[in-house]
Amino acid sequence: MSTITLDGHSLTRESLVAIARGARVEVASAHWDAVQKAADFIAEQVALQEPIYGVTTGFGSNANRLLGAHPVRADRDMAGLKLHEELQNNLIVTHAVCVGEPFASDVVRAMMAIRINTLLRGHSGIRVSTLQSLVDLLNADVVPVIPQLGSVGASGDLAPLSHLAIVLLGGGEAFVDGERVNGAEALKRRGLQPVRLSYKEGLALNNGTAQMLATGVLALQRLQDIADTADIAAAMTIEAFAGRTGAFAEEVHALRPHPGQVEAAAHLRQLLAGSELADIPYHRVPTFAGWAPDSWPTAELAKSTFDISWWWIPTDQRHGREKFYTRFKPFLGGKKHQPQDSYSLRCTPQVHGAFRDALAQAARVFDIELNSLTDNPIIFPDADKPHVEDKVISAGHFHGMPLALALSYLKAAIPVLASISERRLNKLVDPATNDGLPAFLCGNEDATESGYMIVQYTAAAIVNDLATRAHPASVYSVPTSANAEDHVSMGANEGRHVLSMAEDLGKVLGLELMTAAQALDWRRTMIESACELARTVDAEGFATKFRRKPLPGSDSWSKFLEEVDALRDELAQLRTVAPAPAVQAALSAVRQEIAFLHRDRALDGDAQAAVRMEREGKVLAAVKAQVTGGP
C-alpha cells in the first residue's frame, strides 16, 4: 500500500484520490514545528487573558461572551473538563447533527486527508498530539459515519466535520472493517485513545471546506474519465453513421481555440484515425430493406435478417449536377448527399469541449483549495503586531463560495453532455435520422421486435432527471446562526449533487456505447454484404437491389446497367470496411459484455452490463491500451 506525504502545501488531486482509495499518510517532520508553534502561541495568549474568538469567547452569535475562570454554577457537572475544554468539546458534540445516509468511505477518507493537510499550515492552533491522532485514525482505516445532509457550506462544513471529529473524542459512530460501531469501540479496536480537546482544537477540526472539496475532487476524477469516454462513444457513433470528419480538422479548431474544444477535436481525430467507414463515399453505403425469402442469391447471404437497396438517380435529374456525378456515382443509399452531419455529431468538439472547460475551471479551483487554510480565526504567531487581534484574525476562509460556483458550473455541464449523448443514441435508433440503418436497430421482418427502442427511453429519463437536478444550490443562501452567518454557500449540497450526477451521466454514456456498438455492427455488416453480393453476381443480378430503375430495354437501361456495374466493381474490390483501430478496441470491449442483438431478447442484463462496463472503465482502458500500445 502506498504512502502519501502531507505537508500542507503540495497535496494534489491524484494523491487525494489515492488516499481516498486506501493509501496511508505521513506528515513531513519539518512541518510539526509550525503546528506546535501556533498551539503554544494560543496557550500563551490565554494565559495573558487576551480575548480570542472561539478560544476565550463563545461561537457565532455567542462571540461577544467571554469565558470566565470557572463555571457560573459551581455545582454543574462538567465531566472533569475545564471551561475552555468544554467549549471545544461542546462545539463538536452539538454540531454533529447531520442526517441521511452516510457518505461512502472514499469521501470520508478524503475529508480526513484534506483536514490534516490544511491544519499542517500551522495557522490553526491545534496541538501536534491532536493532529497526530487524526493521522492515526485515518491510517487505522477508522471511517467516521458522516450522514450526508447538514452542511450549508459556511462556516465551512461544520456539521459533517463534527461527525468526523467526534470519533476522535470517543463519540459518534464509525465503520471498522465494514462494521458500524460506536466511536469508543472503534478506537478500542484499533488501539487508539480518545482525545481531550484544548484551546481552539474543536474549531480547527470542524471549521473548513473538506466535505465539498472531497466530493468535488472525487467527482472531478470521475468526470475526467467520463469526458474521454464520451469522446469514445461519439467516435463509435460517428463510425456507425459513416460520418464526416472534416468538422474535427485541426485547422478548423485553430480558428476558435477554446482549450477544451481543441482537446476534444484532437481526441476525436486520434480515435477516428485509420477508419475505413468515416468519410466513405456515400454511394457505397446501402440502405436497410426488409428481408424476404428471395432477397439473396446464396444460402450464406440468405442467413441475413435484412435486405439492402439503393436509389438510382435518372440521367434527366442530373442537370446542373454533372460535375458532381463525375466524382460520385449516381446512387443514393443510406448516406445523404449533404456535406455535413447533424449537430449531435458535427458539434461534438464544441459541446464536449465546453464540458472539458468546465472541468478545467473546477480543477483550477480545487487545486488551490487543497493546500489552503480554511478555518477561522487565523493565527499568525510570528506577526510583529502589538495586539492579539492583529495576530489572531477572524476572516472568512471557511466560506465555500469559490468551490460552490465551480461545482455549479459542473452541475450545469453534466446534463449538457448527457443530452448530446442521448441525441446521438436517438439518432441511431430512429429510421428517419439513422442514415439507412434499420428502425430500432433490429431486422424485424415479422414486425414482432422492438430492438433498442426502449434503451432510448431510459437514456431520455436519465437526461431529464439530470436536468431537474442541475439547479445551482449556490444561488440560494439560507442564513444560519441567528443571522450571524447571514450568507452561506451551499457548496456542500453542490458537491453531493455533482458526485451523484456524475454516476448517472456515466449511465447515459454506457447506453450510447451499447447502442452505437449495435449500430456499427449493422453498418459494417450491410456494407460487407453488399461487397459479397458484388463479388457473387453480375450487373443484372446486382441491379435487383436498386429502386427507381428504368425498365429493361428502355433507352436508359444500358446506361443504368453500366453505372450499376461500375458500383458493383468498386464494391467487389473493397475488401474491408473496418472502423478505426481505437473504435474497434472499444467495440471489442463492449462485445465482451454485450452480444449483438440478432433477435429480441431481455435487455435488462445488457443495460446493466453497459452501465457497469462504463463505471469500471473497461472501454476506456481498452482504447487507451490500443492508442498507447500499453496494457
N, C-alpha and C positions, 0 to 999 in steps of 0.2 A: 504494500500500500504506500502510495506516495505521501510526501510531507511537504506542506506549503509553509514558507516562512512569511510571517506577518511583521510589518514594521511601521504601519500607519501611513505609508507613502507610496507603495508600489503594488498594491493589490490590483489584479486585473480581472476582467470578466471571466476569462478562461480559468484562472486559478480559483475564483469563487465557485464556478460550476463544478470544478474538481472536488472542492471541499464539500459542496452540497451532495455530491455523489459518494462521499466516504473518505476523502483524503484527510489525513491528520494535519494539525497546525503546530507550529512552534513560533516562538517570539524571538526576534533578533535581540540578543542580550544587551546590546548598546542602548536599546530604547526603554529598558526598565527604569533607568535613572530619571528620565524626563517624567515618567509616570509618577514615580515616588516623590519627585521634587514638587509637583503640583499638589499632591496629597499633604505633604509636610507644610507647604505654604498655607493651605486652608486651615490646618490644625493650629498653626501659629496665629492666624488672624482671629480664630475663635478664642484663643487664649487671651488675645488683646481686646476681646469683647466687641469686635467690629461687626456691624450688621451686614450680612451676606444673604442674598436671596437663596432660598432653598437649603440653607445651612443653619442660619440662626433666625430665619423667618419661615412663615408658612408658605404654601404654594398657591399659585393662581390668584384667586380673589382674597386669599389669606396672606398675601405678600406683605401687607402693612402690619402684620402682627409678629412681634419679636418673641423668641423663645426666652423663658426665664431660666434661672439656675436650677429650679426644681418645680415639680407639678403644683398647680394651684391647690388641688386637693391632695393632701399628704397621704390619705388612705387609699388612693387609687392604685389598683393593681397594674403595674407596668411590665410584668413578666421579667423583672430584673434588668430592663432596658433604661438607659439614660434618655433624657428628653430628645437629644439630637439623634440618638439611635432609633427611638420610637418614631420620630418624624420620618426617617428614611424607610423604616420597616413598614409603617402605615401607608406610605406612598405606594409601595409595591402591592401590598395585600388588598388595599381598597381600589386600586386601579385595574386589577386583574379580573375584569368583568366582561370579557368578550363572550359571544355566544355563537352557536353554529357548529358545523363540522370542523374538526381540527385540520390545520394545514398538513400537507404531506411532509415527510421528514426532510426532503431536499430543501424545501422552503425554509424550514426551521433551522437547519444546519447553516444555510446561507445567512440567515438573520444573525446567528451567533457569531459567525466569522466577521460579518460587517461590523457588529458592535465591538468586538475585540479590536479590530483594526482601527476604528475611529478613536477608541479610548487610548490607543498607543500613541496618539499625537501628543499626549502629555499636557492637555489643557482642560481636563475634566475633573481632577481631584480624586479619582479612585485610587485606592492603595494597590500596590503590586500584588499583595496576597489575594485580594478580592478578584482582581483581573486574572490572576493565575487560576483561581477556582473556576472561572468561566472557561478558560482554555482547557482545564482538566475535564470539565463537563462535556465539552464538545468532543475531545479526544476519546472520552469513555463512551461515546455514542449514546449518551442520555439525551433523548429528544423531548423537550418540554411540549406538553399539549397546549397548543395555541389555537383556540377557536377563531374562525376566520372573520367574524363580524365584530367591529368595535372601535376601529381607528378612524379618526377624522383627518389624519394627516397633518396635525399641528395641535398641540406641541409634539410634533413627531408622531410616532406610533406608540403612544403612551400605554394603552391597554394591552395590545399584544406583547409588547416588550416587558410589561409587568408579568404576564403569564410566563415569559421566558425566565425572568429574574427570580420569580417566587420559588422556583425549583431549587435555586441556589440556597434559599433560606430553609429548605426542607418542607416547603408547602407546595400547593398545586398538584399537578399530575405530570407524568412523563411516560414516554414509551421506552422500555428497556428490552432489547431483544424481541421487539414486536409486541410485548405485553404492556398494557396500560396499567400503571401503578401510581400510588401517591408519591409525592416528591421525596418524602423522608425514606421510603422504601427504595426508590430509585437510587438515591445517594448511597444507601447502605449496601445495595447490591454491587456497586462499583467501588466500595471502599472510600467514599468521599465524605467529607464533613460539611455540615451546614455552615453558612457564612453569617456573621453578625455584622450588619452594615454600620459604617461610620459616616463621617461628615460628607454629604453630597453624593454618596455612593448609590443610593436609590435613584436619585435624579440622573446620575451618569448612566445607569443601566437602562432606564426606561424612556429617556428623552432623546429621540433620534428617528431617523427615516429608514430603519432597517427592513421593515416589512415591505414597504412599497419598493424599495431598491432591490430586495431579494426577489420578489415576484417579477419585477421588471427585467432584471438580468436573466433570470431563468426563461422568461417568456421571449426575450430577445434572442437568446441562444436557439430556441426552438424556431422562431420566426426566420432567422437567418438560414437555417436548413430548409425551411418551407419556401423561402424565396428561390433557392436553387431548384427545389422540387417542382415549383410552379413553372419555371422555365422548361424543365424536362417534360412536364405534362403538355405544355404548349407546343413544344417541338414535336412530340408524338402526334398531337392533334394536327399540326401543320403537315406532317408526313401523311397522315390519313386523308387529308384533303388534297394531297399532291400540290401543296400551296406554293406561293411565290416568295422568294427570299430577298428580292430587291429592297423591300422595306426595312431590312435589317442591315443594309450595307454600311460599312464604316464611314464612307464619305457622306452618307445621308445624316448620320447622327453627329458628325462633326459640326454640322450647321445648327444644331440645337443641343449643346453639350451638357445637359443635366447629368450629373455623375451617375446616378442610378440608371438612367436611360441608356447611357453609353455602355455601362456594365452589362445590362440585360441584353442589349443588342449583340454585344461581343459574345456573351454566353450562348445566345441562340445560334450565332454563326458557328461557334465551336460544336454545338450539339448537332447541327444540320450538315456539317462538313462531310462530304462524300456521299450524300444522298442521291439515289437514282430515282426518287419519287418527287422530291421538291423540284419545281421548275420543269417537270416533264412536259413535253409538248402536249397541248390539250387534246389533240386528236388521237393520241394513244390511249386515252382513258375512256373505256366504255361506261355506259350507264347500266344500272341494275335493271333486269327484267324478270318477271315471274317465270319460274321453271315450268316446263311442260314435258310430257314424255318424249317428244320429238325435238327437244331443244338442242341436243348434242349428237354428233355423228358417231362417237365412240363410246364404248361401255365405261371407260375410265372417266371421261368428261361428264357422262350422264350421271355420275355419282353426285354431282353438284346439286345444291338446293337453290340454284339460281340460273338465270339466263342473262345474256348481255346484248346490248344493241347500241347502234349509233344512228344519228340522223344524217342523211346526205344533203348537202347544200346544192340545189339545182343550179345549173350554169346561168340561168336567166335571173338568179337572185344574187349574183356576184358583182354586178355592175358597180363601179366605184370602189371595189374591194379587190381588184385584180392583183395588185401587188401583194396584198395580204395572203392571197391564196397561192402565190408562188412560194411563199415561205411555209405556210401551214396547209395541211391537206383539208379538203372541203368536207370535213365530217365534224359533227358535234356529238360528243358522248356525255360523260359525266361532268367534265370541266367546262365552265363558261368561257367565252372569248375574252371577257373583260380582263384588263391587265392588273387588277388589284383584288385582293381578298377583303372579306368583311372586317370590320373594326376589331372584333374579338381576336382575329389572327394578326392583321396588319399592325394594329396598335399595341401589340403585346409589349414591345420595349418601353413605350410611353407609360403604360399602366403598371407593368411590373417594375419599371424603373422608378416611378413615383413611390411605390411601396418600398423599394430599396432606400430611397432618400429618407423616408420616414424612419427606417431602421437606423440609418446613419446618424440622424439627429438624436434619436434615443441613445445610441451608443456614445455619442459625444457627451451628453448629459450624465449618463450613468458612470462613465469613466472618471469624470470629475468628482461625482458624489462618493465613489468607492473609497477615496482617500481624503475625504473632507471631514471636518469636525461638525457634528450635527446636534450636539446637546447644548444646554444652557444652565447657568451662566458660563461664560468662557473665562478661564483662568490664565493670566499672564504673570507668572511668578517672577520673571526677570524684568518686568516693566519698571522703568525708572520714573515712577509717578508717586506723588506724595500721599494719595488717598486710596483706600482699598477699593472704592467704586471705580477707580481707573485701572485697577489690576484684576478685578472680577467684574466683568462687563456682561450685563443682560442684553442679549441680542435675539435674533430670530432664525438662527441656522437650522432649527428644528422644522421650520415651515417647509412643507413638501411641494410647493407650487412648481419649482423647476422640474421636478420629477413628474408631477401631475400633468402638466401641459405636454410634456414629451410622451407620456402614456396616453393622453387623449388623442394625440396625433396618431399613435399606433392603433388605437381603437377605431378611429375613422378609416385607417388604411386597410384593416383586416377585411371588412365586408366588401371593399372595393376589389381586392384580389380574389375573394371568394366569388364575387359576382361575375367577373370576366371568365373565371374557370367554368362556372355553371353555364354561361352563354356559349362557350365553346362546346361543352357537353351537349347542350340542347341542339346546337347546330349539327352535331354529329348524328343525332337520332331523328331529326326532322327531315323527311324526304323532300320538303320544299327548299331546304337550305344545305343539304349534305352532299351536293355535287355528285349525284348519281349513285350514292350508297343506298342499300335497302332501308325501308322505313323501320325505325327502331332496331336496326342492325340485325335483323333476322330474315331468313328466306321466306317463311310464312306462306308457302304455296297453297295451303289449305285454309288460310285465314283463321287459324286457331291459336296463333302465337303472339305474344306481346313483346318478346325480346327485352330490350333495355329501356322500354318506355318508362317504367316507374323509377328507375335509377335517377332519371332527371327530376322526378317529383321530390325525391329525398334530398337531392342537392339544392333544389329550389327552397325547400322548407328550411334547410340549414342557413342558406343565404338570408332569408327573411329574418330568421332568429338572430343572426349576427347583426343585421341592420338595426333591429329593435334594441339591441344591447349596446349600440355604438354611441348613444348619447353621452357626451362628456360629463363625468361626475365633477370635474374641476370647475365647472361654471356655476355650481350650486353650493355655496357655503352655508352651513348652519352653525351659528355661533354657539360656543360652549363656555363652561366655567363662569357662569353668571356674567357673561359678556366680557370677561377679562380676555378671553380668546375669541375675539369678535370676527375674525376672518380665518377660515381654515381651508385646506387644500383639497381634501377628499381624495388625495393621491393613493391612499391605501385601497380604496374601492377601485380606482382605475387599475392598479396593479393586479388585483384579484380578477377583474374582468378580462384584462388582456391575457393573463395566463390561461384562463379557461377558454377564451375565444380562439386562442392560437390552436388549441386542440381541435376545435370544430372546423376551423379553416383547413386544417390538415385532412379532415374527413372529406371535404369537398374535393380537394386535390386527389385523394385516393380514388374517389368515384370517377373523376375525369381520367385518371390513368387507366382504370379498369375499362372505361368506355372507349377511350382512344385506342387501347390495345385491340379491342374487338373490331373497331372501325379500320384500323391499319391492316389487320389480317384480312378483312374483307377487301380492301382496296388492292392489296397485293395479289390476293387470290383471283380477283376478277381480271386484273391485267395479265397475270400469268396464264389464266385460262384462255384469254384472247390470243396470247402468243402461241400457246399449244395448239389452239384451233388453226391459227395461221400456218403452222407447220404441218397440219394434218390434211387440209382441204385445199382445193384450187380457188380461183377467183369467184366462180359462180357459187361454190359452196360457202365461201366467206360472205358473199353478198346476201345470204339469208339473214344476216344479223343487222341489216340496215332497214330503216324506215324511210318513208317518203322517197323510195327509189322509183326510177322510171319503169315503165312496162317493158318486158323483153321484146326486142325487135323495134322499139321506138327509136327516134333519132338520137336520143340521149343515152340509150342503153350501152353502146360501145364505150362512150366516154365514161360513163359510170363504172363499168367493169374495169376499165384501165386505171381509174383512180382507186377503186377498191383493191385491185391487185397491188398497187403501189403501197397502200397501207398494210395489206397482208404481208408483203415482202419485208416491210420495215419491222413489223411486229415479229415475224418469223426469225429475224436476225437478233431480236432483243432477248438476250439470254437471261438477264437478271433485272429485277426491279426492286432492289434491296433498299431499305431505309439506311440512313446514316449509321455508322458503327455505334455511335453513342446511343442513338434511339433504339437500335437493335438490342443493345445491352439492357436498356430499360424494358423493352418488350419481353425479353427473355426472363427478366426478373419477375415481371407480372405473371408470365405464363408458368412460373414455378409455383405460384399460389392459386392462379385462376385459369381454368381451361377455357378455350374458345367455346362460345355458345353455339353449337350446331343446331340444337333444338331447345325449346323452352325447358327450363329446369328451375328448381327452387334456387333463388338468387340471394337468399339471406346470408348464407355462408360465404358467397362470393363478396358481398358488400362488406361483411365483417373482415374478410381477408384483405380487401382493398384498404380499409381503414388501418388495420394492424400493420400491413406492409408499409404504408406511408409513415406511420408513427415510429416504426422501428428503423426507418431509413434504408430499407433494403434496395429500393430502386435507386435512390441517391448514391448509395455505396457502390452499386453495380456500375453506374455511369461514371463515377469518379475513377473507379478501377480501370475502366476501359480507356478513359481520356488520359489518365496519367501512366497507365501501364503497370500500376502497382496493385497491391492486394486490396 
